[in-house]
């Protein structure tokens, strides 16, 4: 068996073991998803939990000492272009929309009562679920603002509206506001990976909306200078983030320097060429055929809506106290600690620079593991006949959730290993180039700035302690920086003007 066959066999075996560990409804969803988005078993399962975490966010609070978390999962799929990210969303998106429509029509979801002290305290806002796919990242689109409109009143005689002569502010909600999904198909343009003033604000907004819904730290504030000092626009975004992108060149720098990605469950997969080839063959095999689209979408929207109603009923049974919706079995902490140790042990054989970055994700991943354990308990509820045994988060649920989180952690560490190795090689090459220039600058030159090429390369070899083959190989990559001339039987070189620094 060659290396490619071994990779595929291991991948498929791992996918099988991974799938078998999950609750039945998740396995079925995953199976349907990979029929259209081949080899994307893990992202498919995480997408299911992203929807489930969103629709249960107002019924569940998860205690963690003095901290309290909500049930939302924020997911970012970082994967090679053309390997099924958008195709997967073409299945996940419609399932989410159909589920949200059912919840909105059900009209039993609790409203949001504003508790902040920024001018809207006491406002009751109906929660409606939808999917917002982001393509514009300006403040006015994301967060919203106020505009001035004519104040109107009803004429007592004619009963017609007329302008009072006054202008009054009107609140225009940003498209981040609300419940449902905030979907990025091209997350590379979100502001996370590129530097600019408004993109920096987008990073702040993302960090804020991913704060726990317990408390007020999740409300996005934007100062409104045009409405006087102290005027603030509040954006009430309770959405879950579902983002996709190809691996940007500066991904490892963003991982190290910005906290946004650490708040998300990342799945990083640089898909090998031979897997891409198999994906294309799968696509070709279905060319010219027709498959039923609506049936699986309706099936899983119904399944998610059934889970929603189960959790809603449980929430009402415990008197509307989201801290009592789920309880935790005695073996929950024990298995959670074991999974943490497994995660930590995975870093032992990595380089220090990899371990430093990956360890920044560990605390957040443990929080996500706890959330996923809760959601596994929720997803398992329909298969538990005894109602008294439902919504108890067990060690088994932790192990189910760990099959997902562990895969994401391993792909993250493996990516860092590869990318930092490439980066280090690039830095080495660049520093060697600087060395070539400094040696040239230090040598005596003739009146026209030429030095003997043989003597120059000999000096490079002696001072860099590199082999002759390495020196000549690297010179080939930078020889465009030099002009070469024969003087007699010897070749001389001169740095091209402007490249001396």
C-alpha positions as CSV (number, residue, x, y, z in Angstrom):
1,X,0.0,0.0,0.0
2,X,1.5,3.3,-1.0
3,X,1.5,6.5,1.0
4,X,-1.6,7.9,-0.7
5,X,-3.6,4.7,-0.1
6,X,-2.5,4.6,3.5
7,X,-3.7,8.2,4.0
8,X,-7.1,7.5,2.5
9,X,-7.5,4.3,4.4
10,X,-6.6,6.0,7.7
11,X,-8.9,8.9,6.9
12,X,-11.9,6.7,6.1
13,X,-11.3,4.5,9.1
14,X,-11.0,7.6,11.4
15,X,-14.2,9.1,9.8
16,X,-16.0,5.8,10.5
17,X,-14.9,5.7,14.2
18,X,-15.7,9.4,14.6
19,X,-19.2,9.1,13.1
20,X,-20.1,6.0,15.2
21,X,-19.4,7.9,18.4
22,X,-21.9,10.6,17.7
23,X,-25.7,10.7,18.5
24,X,-27.9,9.1,15.9
25,X,-29.4,12.2,14.5
26,X,-26.0,13.8,14.0
27,X,-24.7,10.7,12.2
28,X,-27.7,10.8,9.8
29,X,-27.2,14.5,9.1
30,X,-23.5,13.9,8.5
31,X,-24.2,11.0,6.1
32,X,-26.6,13.2,4.0
33,X,-24.1,16.1,4.0
34,X,-21.1,14.1,2.7
35,X,-23.2,12.8,-0.1
36,X,-22.9,16.3,-1.6
37,X,-19.7,17.5,0.1
38,X,-17.4,14.5,-0.1
39,X,-14.9,13.8,2.7
40,X,-16.2,16.7,4.9
41,X,-17.5,14.5,7.7
42,X,-16.1,16.6,10.5
43,X,-17.3,20.0,9.3
44,X,-20.7,18.5,8.6
45,X,-21.1,17.3,12.2
46,X,-19.9,20.6,13.6
47,X,-22.3,22.5,11.4
48,X,-25.2,20.5,12.9
49,X,-24.1,21.4,16.4
50,X,-23.7,25.1,15.4
51,X,-27.4,25.1,14.4
52,X,-28.4,23.2,17.5
53,X,-26.4,25.4,19.8
54,X,-28.1,28.5,18.3
55,X,-31.7,27.3,18.6
56,X,-31.2,26.3,22.3
57,X,-29.2,29.4,23.3
58,X,-32.1,31.0,25.2
59,X,-33.0,27.8,27.2
60,X,-29.6,26.6,28.4
61,X,-26.9,28.2,30.6
62,X,-23.8,26.2,31.4
63,X,-22.2,26.8,34.8
64,X,-18.4,26.8,35.1
65,X,-17.6,28.1,38.6
66,X,-18.2,31.8,38.6
67,X,-18.5,31.9,34.8
68,X,-21.7,31.0,32.9
69,X,-21.7,30.1,29.2
70,X,-24.4,29.8,26.6
71,X,-24.8,26.9,24.2
72,X,-23.6,28.6,21.0
73,X,-20.8,27.1,18.9
74,X,-18.9,29.4,16.6
75,X,-17.3,27.4,13.7
76,X,-14.6,28.3,11.2
77,X,-13.8,25.9,8.5
78,X,-10.3,26.7,7.1
79,X,-9.7,24.4,4.1
80,X,-8.2,24.3,0.6
81,X,-10.2,26.1,-2.1
82,X,-12.5,23.9,-4.2
83,X,-12.8,21.1,-1.6
84,X,-16.5,21.4,-0.7
85,X,-16.8,24.2,1.8
86,X,-19.5,26.1,-0.2
87,X,-21.1,22.8,-1.3
88,X,-21.5,21.8,2.3
89,X,-23.1,25.2,3.1
90,X,-25.5,24.7,0.2
91,X,-26.9,21.8,2.4
92,X,-26.4,23.3,5.9
93,X,-27.7,26.8,5.0
94,X,-31.2,25.6,3.7
95,X,-31.5,23.2,6.7
96,X,-30.8,26.1,9.1
97,X,-33.3,28.5,7.3
98,X,-36.0,25.9,7.3
99,X,-35.5,25.2,11.0
100,X,-35.6,28.9,11.8
101,X,-38.8,29.3,9.8
102,X,-40.4,26.6,11.9
103,X,-39.3,28.3,15.1
104,X,-40.6,31.7,14.0
105,X,-43.9,30.2,13.0
106,X,-44.2,28.4,16.3
107,X,-44.3,31.8,18.1
108,X,-43.4,30.4,21.5
109,X,-39.8,31.6,21.7
110,X,-39.1,34.1,24.6
111,X,-38.5,37.7,23.7
112,X,-35.3,39.6,24.5
113,X,-35.8,42.2,27.3
114,X,-33.0,44.8,27.1
115,X,-31.3,45.3,30.5
116,X,-28.4,47.6,29.5
117,X,-28.3,51.3,30.6
118,X,-27.6,52.8,27.2
119,X,-31.0,54.2,26.4
120,X,-33.0,51.1,25.5
121,X,-33.4,49.5,28.9
122,X,-36.7,47.7,29.3
123,X,-37.3,47.5,25.5
124,X,-38.9,44.1,24.5
125,X,-37.5,42.8,21.3
126,X,-39.1,39.8,19.5
127,X,-36.5,37.2,18.6
128,X,-36.7,36.1,15.0
129,X,-34.2,33.6,13.6
130,X,-32.7,34.0,10.2
131,X,-29.4,33.5,8.3
132,X,-27.4,36.6,7.3
133,X,-24.6,36.0,4.8
134,X,-22.0,38.8,5.3
135,X,-20.5,40.5,2.3
136,X,-20.2,44.1,3.5
137,X,-18.2,44.9,6.7
138,X,-18.9,48.6,7.3
139,X,-20.2,49.8,10.7
140,X,-23.5,50.9,9.3
141,X,-24.2,47.5,7.8
142,X,-22.9,45.3,10.7
143,X,-24.0,47.4,13.7
144,X,-26.5,49.9,12.4
145,X,-27.2,53.4,13.6
146,X,-29.7,56.2,13.7
147,X,-31.0,58.5,11.1
148,X,-33.3,61.6,11.4
149,X,-36.8,61.3,10.1
150,X,-39.8,63.6,10.1
151,X,-41.9,63.4,13.2
152,X,-45.5,62.8,12.2
153,X,-48.8,63.2,14.0
154,X,-52.5,62.5,13.2
155,X,-54.7,65.5,12.4
156,X,-57.7,65.4,14.8
157,X,-60.0,66.7,12.1
158,X,-58.9,64.9,9.0
159,X,-57.3,61.8,10.7
160,X,-54.5,62.2,8.2
161,X,-50.8,62.1,9.2
162,X,-49.0,65.4,9.0
163,X,-45.4,66.6,9.8
164,X,-45.0,68.3,13.1
165,X,-42.0,70.3,11.8
166,X,-39.6,68.3,14.1
167,X,-37.0,65.8,13.1
168,X,-36.6,62.8,15.4
169,X,-34.0,60.0,15.4
170,X,-35.0,56.6,14.0
171,X,-33.1,53.4,14.9
172,X,-31.8,51.3,12.0
173,X,-30.7,47.9,13.2
174,X,-27.5,46.4,11.8
175,X,-27.7,43.1,10.1
176,X,-25.7,41.4,12.8
177,X,-28.5,42.1,15.2
178,X,-30.9,39.2,15.9
179,X,-30.8,35.4,16.3
180,X,-29.7,32.8,13.8
181,X,-26.5,32.4,11.8
182,X,-23.9,35.1,10.8
183,X,-22.5,33.3,7.8
184,X,-19.2,34.2,6.0
185,X,-18.5,32.3,2.8
186,X,-15.2,34.3,2.4
187,X,-14.0,34.8,5.9
188,X,-10.7,36.0,4.6
189,X,-12.4,39.4,3.9
190,X,-13.9,39.7,7.4
191,X,-11.1,41.9,8.7
192,X,-9.4,39.1,10.7
193,X,-6.6,38.6,8.2
194,X,-6.1,42.1,6.8
195,X,-5.3,45.3,8.5
196,X,-7.4,48.5,8.2
197,X,-9.3,50.8,10.5
198,X,-12.8,49.4,9.8
199,X,-11.5,45.9,9.7
200,X,-10.0,46.3,13.1
201,X,-13.5,47.3,14.3
202,X,-14.9,44.2,12.7
203,X,-12.5,42.2,14.9
204,X,-13.8,44.0,18.0
205,X,-17.4,43.3,16.9
206,X,-16.7,39.6,16.4
207,X,-15.0,39.3,19.7
208,X,-17.9,41.0,21.4
209,X,-20.7,38.9,19.9
210,X,-18.9,35.7,20.8
211,X,-18.9,36.7,24.5
212,X,-21.3,34.6,26.7
213,X,-25.0,35.7,26.5
214,X,-25.0,35.5,30.3
215,X,-24.6,39.1,31.3
216,X,-24.2,42.1,29.0
217,X,-20.7,41.8,27.5
218,X,-22.1,40.4,24.3
219,X,-23.9,43.7,23.3
220,X,-22.0,45.6,20.6
221,X,-21.7,49.4,21.2
222,X,-20.9,52.0,18.6
223,X,-20.5,55.7,19.5
224,X,-22.6,58.1,17.4
225,X,-20.7,61.4,17.2
226,X,-23.4,63.0,15.0
227,X,-26.0,62.7,17.8
228,X,-23.9,64.4,20.5
229,X,-21.6,63.2,23.3
230,X,-22.6,60.0,24.9
231,X,-24.9,58.9,22.0
232,X,-24.5,55.1,21.5
233,X,-25.9,52.6,19.0
234,X,-26.4,49.2,20.7
235,X,-26.4,46.0,18.5
236,X,-28.0,42.9,20.0
237,X,-26.3,40.1,18.1
238,X,-27.1,36.6,19.5
239,X,-26.1,34.9,16.3
240,X,-23.7,31.9,15.9
241,X,-20.8,32.4,13.5
242,X,-20.5,29.9,10.7
243,X,-17.4,30.9,8.6
244,X,-15.4,29.4,5.7
245,X,-12.1,30.4,4.2
246,X,-9.1,28.9,2.4
247,X,-5.9,29.0,4.5
248,X,-4.6,32.6,4.4
249,X,-0.9,33.1,4.2
250,X,-0.8,34.8,7.6
251,X,-3.0,32.3,9.3
252,X,-0.4,31.3,11.9
253,X,0.3,35.0,12.8
254,X,-3.4,35.7,13.3
255,X,-3.7,32.6,15.5
256,X,-0.8,33.9,17.6
257,X,-1.8,37.6,17.8
258,X,-5.6,37.9,17.7
259,X,-8.1,36.3,20.0
260,X,-10.9,35.9,17.5
261,X,-10.0,32.5,16.2
262,X,-9.3,31.3,19.7
263,X,-13.0,31.8,20.5
264,X,-14.1,29.6,17.6
265,X,-13.9,25.9,16.9
266,X,-11.4,25.7,14.0
267,X,-11.1,22.9,11.5
268,X,-7.9,23.4,9.5
269,X,-7.3,21.0,6.6
270,X,-4.9,21.6,3.8
271,X,-6.3,18.9,1.5
272,X,-3.8,16.7,-0.2
273,X,-3.8,16.7,-4.0
274,X,-4.8,13.0,-4.3
275,X,-7.8,13.7,-2.0
276,X,-8.8,16.6,-4.2
277,X,-8.6,14.3,-7.1
278,X,-11.0,11.8,-5.5
279,X,-13.3,14.6,-4.6
280,X,-13.5,15.6,-8.3
281,X,-14.1,12.0,-9.4
282,X,-17.0,11.9,-6.9
283,X,-18.4,15.1,-8.5
284,X,-18.0,13.7,-12.0
285,X,-19.8,10.5,-11.1
286,X,-23.0,12.5,-10.4
287,X,-22.8,14.7,-13.5
288,X,-26.0,14.6,-15.5
289,X,-28.0,13.0,-12.6
290,X,-30.9,14.4,-10.6
291,X,-31.1,13.9,-6.8
292,X,-33.9,14.9,-4.4
293,X,-32.9,18.1,-2.7
294,X,-35.9,19.1,-0.5
295,X,-36.5,15.8,1.2
296,X,-33.2,15.7,3.3
297,X,-33.5,19.4,4.0
298,X,-37.1,18.9,5.4
299,X,-36.0,15.8,7.3
300,X,-33.3,17.5,9.2
301,X,-35.2,20.7,9.7
302,X,-37.9,18.6,11.3
303,X,-35.4,16.8,13.5
304,X,-33.8,20.0,14.7
305,X,-37.2,21.5,15.3
306,X,-38.2,18.5,17.4
307,X,-35.1,18.9,19.5
308,X,-35.9,22.6,19.9
309,X,-39.4,21.7,21.2
310,X,-38.0,19.1,23.6
311,X,-35.6,21.7,25.1
312,X,-38.3,24.4,25.2
313,X,-40.6,22.0,27.2
314,X,-37.7,21.1,29.5
315,X,-37.0,24.8,30.0
316,X,-40.6,25.5,31.0
317,X,-40.6,22.4,33.3
318,X,-37.8,23.9,35.3
319,X,-39.6,27.2,35.7
320,X,-37.8,29.1,32.9
321,X,-34.4,28.8,34.7
322,X,-31.8,28.1,32.0
323,X,-29.3,27.0,34.6
324,X,-31.5,24.1,35.5
325,X,-32.3,22.9,31.9
326,X,-29.4,20.4,31.9
327,X,-27.7,18.7,34.9
328,X,-24.4,17.0,35.1
329,X,-23.7,13.4,36.0
330,X,-21.1,12.4,38.6
331,X,-18.6,11.1,36.0
332,X,-18.8,14.3,33.9
333,X,-15.8,16.1,35.4
334,X,-13.7,12.9,35.6
335,X,-14.0,12.2,31.8
336,X,-13.6,16.0,31.1
337,X,-10.2,16.0,32.9
338,X,-9.1,12.9,31.0
339,X,-9.9,14.5,27.7
340,X,-8.0,17.6,28.7
341,X,-5.0,15.5,29.6
342,X,-5.2,13.7,26.2
343,X,-5.3,17.1,24.5
344,X,-2.3,18.4,26.5
345,X,-0.3,15.2,25.8
346,X,-0.6,15.8,22.1
347,X,1.6,18.9,22.5
348,X,4.5,16.9,24.2
349,X,6.1,15.9,20.9
350,X,5.7,19.3,19.2
351,X,8.2,22.1,19.0
352,X,8.1,24.9,21.6
353,X,6.8,27.5,19.1
354,X,4.0,25.2,18.0
355,X,3.1,24.4,21.6
356,X,3.0,28.1,22.6
357,X,0.4,29.0,20.0
358,X,-1.6,25.8,20.3
359,X,-1.8,26.1,24.1
360,X,-3.5,29.5,23.7
361,X,-6.4,27.6,22.2
362,X,-6.6,25.0,25.0
363,X,-8.7,27.0,27.5
364,X,-11.2,28.0,24.9
365,X,-11.4,24.5,23.5
366,X,-12.2,23.1,26.9
367,X,-15.1,25.5,27.1
368,X,-16.2,24.4,23.6
369,X,-15.8,20.8,24.7
370,X,-18.2,21.4,27.6
371,X,-20.7,23.1,25.3
372,X,-20.5,20.2,22.8
373,X,-21.0,17.7,25.6
374,X,-24.2,19.5,26.6
375,X,-25.4,19.5,23.0
376,X,-24.6,15.8,22.6
377,X,-26.8,15.2,25.6
378,X,-29.6,17.3,24.0
379,X,-29.2,15.5,20.6
380,X,-29.5,12.1,22.4
381,X,-32.7,13.1,24.3
382,X,-35.2,11.6,21.7
383,X,-33.6,8.2,22.0
384,X,-34.0,8.1,25.8
385,X,-37.4,6.8,26.7
386,X,-37.3,7.6,30.3
387,X,-37.9,11.4,30.4
388,X,-36.2,11.6,33.8
389,X,-32.9,10.5,32.3
390,X,-32.9,13.1,29.6
391,X,-30.8,16.3,29.7
392,X,-28.2,14.8,32.0
393,X,-24.7,15.4,30.7
394,X,-22.6,12.3,31.2
395,X,-19.1,11.2,30.7
396,X,-20.3,9.4,27.6
397,X,-21.5,12.8,26.2
398,X,-18.0,14.2,26.9
399,X,-16.4,11.4,25.0
400,X,-18.8,12.0,22.1
401,X,-18.0,15.7,22.0
402,X,-14.3,14.9,22.4
403,X,-14.2,13.0,19.1
404,X,-15.0,16.3,17.4
405,X,-12.9,18.7,19.4
406,X,-9.9,16.3,19.4
407,X,-10.0,16.2,15.6
408,X,-10.0,20.0,15.4
409,X,-7.2,20.3,17.9
410,X,-5.1,17.8,16.0
411,X,-5.6,19.5,12.7
412,X,-4.7,22.8,14.3
413,X,-1.4,21.5,15.7
414,X,-0.5,19.7,12.5
415,X,-1.2,22.9,10.5
416,X,1.1,24.9,12.9
417,X,3.8,22.3,12.5
418,X,3.8,22.6,8.7
419,X,3.3,26.3,8.4
420,X,5.9,27.3,11.0
421,X,8.4,25.0,9.4
422,X,7.8,26.7,6.0
423,X,7.9,30.2,7.7
424,X,11.2,29.3,9.4
425,X,12.7,28.2,6.1
426,X,11.5,31.4,4.5
427,X,13.1,33.5,7.3
428,X,16.3,31.5,6.9
429,X,16.4,32.2,3.2
430,X,15.6,35.9,3.6
431,X,18.3,36.3,6.3
432,X,20.8,34.6,4.0
433,X,19.9,37.0,1.3
434,X,20.7,39.9,3.7
435,X,24.0,38.2,4.5
436,X,24.9,38.1,0.7
437,X,24.2,41.8,0.4
438,X,26.2,42.7,3.6
439,X,29.3,40.7,2.4
440,X,29.1,42.5,-1.0
441,X,28.9,45.9,0.7
442,X,32.0,45.1,2.9
443,X,34.3,44.0,0.0
444,X,36.7,46.3,-1.8
445,X,35.4,47.2,-5.3
446,X,36.9,48.6,-8.4
447,X,36.0,52.1,-9.7
448,X,32.8,50.8,-11.3
449,X,31.7,48.8,-8.2
450,X,32.7,45.3,-9.4
451,X,34.1,42.5,-7.2
452,X,35.6,39.2,-8.3
453,X,32.7,36.6,-8.2
454,X,34.8,33.7,-7.2
455,X,36.4,35.6,-4.3
456,X,32.9,36.9,-3.3
457,X,31.4,33.5,-3.1
458,X,34.5,32.2,-1.2
459,X,34.0,35.0,1.4
460,X,30.3,34.0,1.7
461,X,31.2,30.4,2.2
462,X,33.7,31.1,4.9
463,X,31.6,33.6,6.8
464,X,28.3,31.8,6.6
465,X,29.7,28.3,7.4
466,X,27.5,26.9,4.6
467,X,28.5,24.3,2.0
468,X,29.6,25.4,-1.4
469,X,26.5,23.7,-2.9
470,X,24.2,25.7,-0.6
471,X,26.0,29.0,-1.5
472,X,25.8,28.4,-5.2
473,X,22.2,27.2,-5.0
474,X,21.1,30.3,-3.1
475,X,23.0,32.7,-5.3
476,X,20.9,31.3,-8.2
477,X,17.8,32.7,-6.5
478,X,19.2,36.2,-6.1
479,X,21.5,36.6,-9.1
480,X,19.0,38.9,-10.6
481,X,20.2,41.5,-8.1
482,X,23.7,41.4,-9.8
483,X,25.2,42.4,-13.1
484,X,27.9,40.1,-14.3
485,X,30.8,40.9,-16.6
486,X,33.9,39.0,-17.8
487,X,37.2,40.8,-17.4
488,X,39.9,38.6,-18.9
489,X,39.4,35.1,-17.7
490,X,37.5,36.1,-14.5
491,X,33.9,36.9,-13.9
492,X,33.1,40.0,-11.9
493,X,29.7,41.0,-10.4
494,X,28.2,44.3,-9.4
495,X,25.0,44.9,-7.4
496,X,22.2,46.3,-9.4
497,X,21.6,50.0,-8.4
498,X,19.0,50.2,-5.7
499,X,19.5,46.7,-4.3
500,X,22.6,47.6,-2.1
501,X,20.5,48.1,1.0
